[in-house]
């Protein structure tokens, strides 16, 4: 975590998630100001978020990076999450992050969550 460049911080976080290193991923998140929003999960605690994302991480095969935009402390990535549950699946995600003082304070994930809702309802 040597860089204070928001894009590098967010991409290092994504590398850690993709690699299943959730302790390292947690290190990129703000201790006091973290917020995560998505169609299926909402968190105001980085620790609670990492606990849940680690469970979901078991089905993650890879993250394909399609496009990245940065504007000051905000980073927007267009990603494809490739997962394997009952069958290989890919989900396109817009992943918007804000970085302050070298830590991610906001992640908002926008995607079609129908398949995930079905998985978590059972």
C-alpha positions as CSV (number, residue, x, y, z in Angstrom):
1,X,0.0,0.0,0.0
2,X,2.8,2.4,-0.8
3,X,0.8,4.4,-3.4
4,X,-1.6,7.2,-2.7
5,X,-2.9,7.1,-6.3
6,X,-6.6,6.3,-6.1
7,X,-6.6,4.1,-9.2
8,X,-3.6,2.1,-8.0
9,X,-5.2,1.6,-4.6
10,X,-8.5,0.4,-6.0
11,X,-6.8,-1.9,-8.5
12,X,-4.6,-3.3,-5.7
13,X,-7.8,-4.0,-3.7
14,X,-9.4,-5.7,-6.8
15,X,-6.2,-7.8,-7.2
16,X,-6.4,-8.9,-3.6
17,X,-10.1,-9.8,-4.0
18,X,-9.4,-11.7,-7.2
19,X,-6.5,-13.6,-5.5
20,X,-8.7,-14.5,-2.5
21,X,-6.5,-12.5,-0.1
22,X,-9.2,-10.9,1.9
23,X,-6.9,-9.8,4.7
24,X,-4.9,-7.8,2.2
25,X,-8.1,-6.4,0.6
26,X,-9.2,-5.2,4.1
27,X,-6.0,-3.2,4.4
28,X,-7.1,-1.0,1.5
29,X,-10.4,-0.1,3.2
30,X,-11.0,2.8,5.6
31,X,-11.4,1.9,9.2
32,X,-13.8,4.7,10.1
33,X,-15.5,6.0,6.9
34,X,-16.2,2.9,4.8
35,X,-19.5,2.4,2.9
36,X,-20.4,-0.3,0.5
37,X,-23.6,-0.3,-1.5
38,X,-24.9,-2.8,-4.1
39,X,-28.3,-4.3,-5.1
40,X,-27.8,-7.2,-2.7
41,X,-25.5,-6.0,0.2
42,X,-25.1,-2.7,2.1
43,X,-22.4,-2.2,4.7
44,X,-21.1,0.7,6.8
45,X,-18.3,-1.4,8.3
46,X,-15.3,-2.6,6.4
47,X,-14.9,-5.6,8.7
48,X,-18.4,-6.8,8.1
49,X,-18.1,-6.3,4.4
50,X,-14.9,-8.3,4.2
51,X,-16.4,-11.2,6.2
52,X,-19.3,-11.4,3.7
53,X,-17.3,-10.9,0.6
54,X,-14.9,-13.6,1.7
55,X,-17.8,-16.1,1.8
56,X,-18.9,-15.0,-1.7
57,X,-15.3,-15.0,-2.9
58,X,-15.2,-18.8,-2.8
59,X,-17.1,-18.8,-6.1
60,X,-15.0,-16.1,-7.8
61,X,-12.8,-17.4,-10.6
62,X,-11.5,-14.1,-11.9
63,X,-12.2,-10.5,-12.5
64,X,-11.9,-9.2,-16.1
65,X,-11.2,-5.5,-16.2
66,X,-12.9,-4.0,-19.2
67,X,-12.4,-0.2,-18.6
68,X,-11.2,2.1,-15.9
69,X,-11.8,5.8,-15.4
70,X,-10.4,8.1,-12.7
71,X,-11.4,11.6,-11.7
72,X,-9.5,12.9,-8.7
73,X,-10.3,10.7,-5.7
74,X,-13.0,8.7,-7.6
75,X,-12.4,5.6,-9.7
76,X,-14.9,3.8,-11.9
77,X,-14.2,0.4,-13.3
78,X,-16.3,-1.7,-15.7
79,X,-15.6,-5.2,-14.7
80,X,-16.8,-8.8,-15.4
81,X,-16.9,-11.1,-12.4
82,X,-16.6,-14.7,-13.6
83,X,-17.9,-17.1,-11.0
84,X,-18.7,-20.8,-10.7
85,X,-21.6,-22.0,-8.7
86,X,-23.9,-24.5,-10.4
87,X,-22.4,-23.4,-13.7
88,X,-19.9,-20.9,-14.9
89,X,-21.5,-17.4,-14.9
90,X,-20.3,-13.9,-15.6
91,X,-21.7,-10.7,-14.2
92,X,-20.9,-7.3,-15.6
93,X,-20.4,-4.7,-12.8
94,X,-19.8,-1.0,-12.6
95,X,-17.6,-0.6,-9.6
96,X,-17.4,3.0,-8.4
97,X,-15.0,3.8,-5.6
98,X,-13.8,6.9,-3.6
99,X,-10.4,7.1,-2.0
100,X,-9.4,9.4,0.8
101,X,-6.1,9.5,2.6
102,X,-4.9,6.4,0.8
103,X,-7.9,4.3,1.8
104,X,-11.1,3.3,0.0
105,X,-14.1,5.0,1.7
106,X,-16.9,4.1,-0.7
107,X,-17.6,1.2,-3.1
108,X,-20.8,1.2,-5.0
109,X,-21.4,-1.8,-7.2
110,X,-24.1,-1.6,-9.9
111,X,-25.2,-4.8,-11.6
112,X,-28.1,-7.1,-12.4
113,X,-28.5,-9.0,-9.2
114,X,-31.3,-11.4,-10.1
115,X,-29.0,-14.5,-10.2
116,X,-27.4,-13.6,-6.9
117,X,-30.7,-12.9,-5.2
118,X,-31.9,-16.4,-6.2
119,X,-28.7,-17.9,-4.8
120,X,-29.0,-16.2,-1.5
121,X,-32.7,-16.7,-1.0
122,X,-32.2,-20.5,-1.0
